[in-house]
């Protein structure tokens, strides 16, 4: 019997924690990033995360490094398209702001098991579990 790989959605802040090596957040976020890279789980990201990552990488490291980060993301993560359905759904979700709504709508559309973010309080948990990276072990080994 073939094992189903869980689908997890990563908010942009998790990607940036790893790519920018943000000291206070790198370790926990890198565990998630690595699990996606090694295909322990299927990692998903919103299409808007790609341009957000490029913008921040260019700001911190320059254009060349920013351009190199895009194939890395595309090789690891399934990108959930930002289509009219996602943008419309985002307007109806309870989130901290519209960008968070797009993240949550993308996770829902991508049929993710959960959404990982450093800001779980900014998202409604009515649609799927919203977890902090520190909760990764609980996701892998739930306590019933």
C-alpha positions in Angstrom: 0.0 0.0 0.0 1.4 3.4 -1.0 1.9 5.9 1.8 0.2 9.2 1.4 2.6 12.1 2.0 1.0 14.9 4.1 0.7 18.3 2.3 1.8 21.3 4.4 1.5 24.9 3.5 4.3 27.4 4.4 3.5 31.1 4.9 6.1 33.5 3.3 7.6 34.3 6.7 8.8 30.7 7.1 10.6 30.8 3.7 12.2 34.1 4.5 13.4 32.9 7.9 15.4 30.2 6.1 16.6 32.2 3.0 17.5 35.3 5.0 18.9 33.2 7.9 16.9 35.2 10.4 18.7 34.4 13.6 15.7 34.1 16.0 13.6 32.0 13.7 16.0 30.1 11.4 16.2 26.8 13.3 12.5 26.0 13.6 11.7 27.2 10.1 14.6 25.2 8.6 13.2 22.0 10.0 10.0 22.6 8.0 11.9 23.7 4.8 14.1 20.6 5.0 11.1 18.3 5.4 9.7 19.7 2.2 13.1 19.5 0.5 13.6 15.8 1.4 9.9 15.1 0.5 9.0 13.9 4.0 6.0 16.1 3.3 4.7 17.8 0.2 5.4 21.5 0.7 3.0 24.1 -0.8 3.4 27.9 -1.1 1.3 30.7 -2.5 2.2 32.1 -5.8 2.6 35.6 -4.1 5.2 34.1 -1.9 7.5 33.7 -4.9 7.5 37.4 -5.7 7.6 38.4 -2.0 10.7 36.2 -1.5 12.4 37.7 -4.6 11.7 41.2 -3.4 13.2 40.6 0.1 16.2 38.6 -1.2 17.0 41.4 -3.7 16.7 44.0 -0.9 19.1 42.0 1.4 21.5 40.2 -1.0 21.1 41.7 -4.4 19.5 40.7 -7.7 21.7 37.7 -8.5 21.0 36.0 -5.2 17.3 36.9 -5.5 17.2 35.3 -8.9 18.9 32.1 -7.6 16.3 31.7 -4.9 13.4 31.3 -7.3 14.5 28.0 -8.9 15.2 26.7 -5.4 11.7 27.4 -4.3 10.2 26.1 -7.5 12.2 22.9 -7.2 11.0 22.2 -3.6 7.5 23.5 -3.3 4.2 23.1 -5.2 3.1 26.7 -6.0 -0.6 27.2 -5.6 -1.8 29.6 -8.4 -3.1 32.9 -7.3 -6.2 32.9 -9.5 -9.6 34.7 -9.2 -11.0 31.9 -6.9 -8.1 32.3 -4.4 -8.4 36.1 -4.4 -12.1 36.1 -4.0 -12.0 33.5 -1.2 -9.4 35.6 0.6 -11.8 38.5 0.9 -14.2 36.2 2.9 -11.7 34.6 5.3 -11.0 35.9 8.9 -7.4 36.9 8.8 -5.1 39.7 10.0 -5.0 41.3 6.5 -5.7 40.5 2.9 -2.2 39.0 2.3 -2.8 36.5 5.1 -6.2 35.8 3.5 -4.4 35.0 0.2 -2.1 32.6 2.1 -5.0 30.9 3.8 -7.1 30.7 0.7 -4.1 29.2 -1.2 -3.6 26.6 1.6 -7.3 25.7 1.4 -7.2 25.5 -2.4 -4.1 23.4 -2.4 -5.8 21.0 0.1 -3.1 21.3 2.6 -3.3 19.4 5.9 -2.2 22.5 7.8 -0.7 25.9 7.4 2.6 26.8 9.2 3.3 30.4 10.1 5.0 32.3 12.8 1.8 34.3 13.3 -0.9 31.7 13.9 -3.1 34.3 15.7 -3.5 36.2 12.4 -5.4 33.3 10.9 -8.8 31.7 11.6 -8.5 28.0 12.5 -12.0 27.3 11.2 -10.7 26.0 7.9 -7.6 24.0 8.7 -5.1 23.8 11.5 -2.8 26.8 11.7 0.5 25.9 13.4 3.7 27.6 14.6 6.9 26.0 13.4 7.6 24.8 17.0 4.5 22.6 16.6 6.1 20.5 13.8 6.8 17.4 16.0 3.1 17.4 17.1 2.0 17.5 13.5 4.2 14.5 12.6 3.3 12.6 15.8 -0.1 13.7 16.9 -1.2 12.8 20.4 -4.7 11.3 20.5 
